[in-house]
């Protein structure tokens, strides 16, 4: 499943079904679930993509449109048999609010662990670069 900290998440109801659409802003991964079952998945870095699947014997479609990759808005449209059922829109302000909410839900120890790992990685890279430069200039 896509990392929810960088994904838009939209839900649509149709009859007794719940359709969940997840679109990652960082890696272009799009997933469509019907009643928690994955029915379509793809990576798309285009400005629009389409997911087609069958729902109660009818042709259903999710269309994802992106006005701007960096600031949105993202439009997610749900239709059945060519007729629009519902849509959702994610703009930059809504995406940032969603990310802030998800970060607040993450326990403090997990956030500190991530910062610690980035610190270790940065320190190791710095040491490697420093060692390489010292060897190179020493000649």
C-alpha positions in Angstrom: 0.0 0.0 0.0 1.2 3.6 -0.7 2.7 5.5 2.2 -0.2 7.6 3.5 2.1 10.5 4.5 2.5 11.6 0.9 -0.8 10.5 -0.6 -4.2 12.0 -1.4 -6.9 9.7 -0.1 -10.5 9.9 -1.5 -13.5 7.8 -0.8 -16.7 7.3 -2.9 -19.8 5.4 -2.0 -21.8 3.5 -4.7 -24.6 1.3 -3.5 -23.2 -1.0 -0.8 -19.6 -0.4 -2.0 -16.9 1.9 -0.8 -14.3 3.0 -3.4 -11.0 4.2 -2.0 -8.5 6.0 -4.2 -4.9 6.7 -3.1 -2.5 8.8 -5.2 1.1 9.3 -4.1 2.5 12.8 -4.7 6.1 11.6 -4.6 6.2 8.4 -6.6 3.2 8.6 -8.9 1.6 5.4 -7.6 -2.2 5.3 -7.9 -4.3 2.6 -6.3 -8.1 2.0 -6.5 -9.8 -0.3 -3.9 -13.3 -1.5 -3.9 -14.4 -2.7 -0.5 -10.7 -2.9 0.6 -9.8 -5.1 -2.5 -7.3 -3.7 -4.9 -8.9 -3.5 -8.3 -6.4 -1.2 -10.2 -2.9 0.0 -9.6 -0.4 2.0 -11.8 2.3 4.6 -11.7 1.6 7.7 -13.5 3.6 10.9 -13.9 1.2 12.3 -16.5 -1.4 14.9 -16.1 -4.2 12.4 -16.3 -4.8 8.7 -15.9 -7.7 6.4 -16.0 -8.5 3.3 -13.9 -11.2 1.0 -15.2 -12.9 -1.8 -13.3 -16.3 -3.6 -13.1 -18.7 -2.7 -10.3 -22.0 -4.7 -10.0 -21.7 -5.7 -13.7 -21.3 -2.1 -14.8 -18.2 -0.4 -16.2 -16.7 1.9 -13.6 -14.0 4.4 -14.0 -11.7 6.6 -11.9 -10.1 9.5 -13.6 -7.2 11.3 -12.0 -6.3 14.7 -13.4 -3.5 16.9 -12.1 -3.4 20.6 -13.0 0.1 21.1 -11.6 2.4 18.3 -10.2 3.9 20.6 -7.6 0.9 22.4 -6.3 -2.2 20.7 -7.6 -5.1 20.7 -7.7 -5.7 17.0 -8.1 -9.1 16.1 -9.5 -10.4 12.5 -8.9 -13.6 11.7 -10.7 -15.7 8.6 -10.3 -18.2 7.5 -13.0 -20.3 4.4 -13.7 -21.5 3.5 -17.2 -20.1 6.9 -18.4 -22.2 8.9 -15.9 -20.5 11.0 -13.3 -21.2 9.8 -9.8 -18.9 11.9 -7.6 -15.6 13.7 -7.6 -13.0 15.0 -5.2 -10.4 17.8 -5.4 -7.1 18.1 -3.6 -5.4 21.5 -3.7 -2.1 22.4 -2.1 -3.6 23.7 1.1 -5.7 20.6 1.6 -2.7 18.4 0.9 -0.5 20.2 3.4 -3.3 20.1 6.1 -3.6 16.3 5.5 0.2 15.9 5.9 0.2 17.9 9.1 -2.6 15.8 10.5 -0.9 12.6 9.7 2.4 13.8 11.2 0.6 14.7 14.4 -0.9 11.2 14.6 2.6 9.7 14.4 4.1 8.9 17.9 6.9 11.1 19.1 9.3 8.1 19.3 8.8 7.3 15.6 9.5 10.9 14.6 12.6 11.0 16.7 13.7 7.7 15.2 13.4 9.1 11.7 15.4 12.2 12.6 18.1 10.0 14.2 18.4 7.8 11.1 18.7 10.9 8.9 21.3 12.3 11.2 23.3 9.0 11.0 23.0 8.9 7.3 24.1 12.6 6.9 27.0 12.0 9.3 28.2 8.9 7.3 27.9 10.8 4.0 29.8 13.7 5.5 32.6 11.5 6.8 32.9 9.7 3.5 33.1 13.0 1.6 35.6 14.4 4.1 37.8 11.3 3.9 37.7 11.3 0.1 38.6 15.0 -0.1 41.5 14.4 2.4 42.9 11.6 0.3 42.5 13.5 -2.9 44.2 16.7 -1.6 46.9 14.8 0.1 47.9 13.5 -3.3 
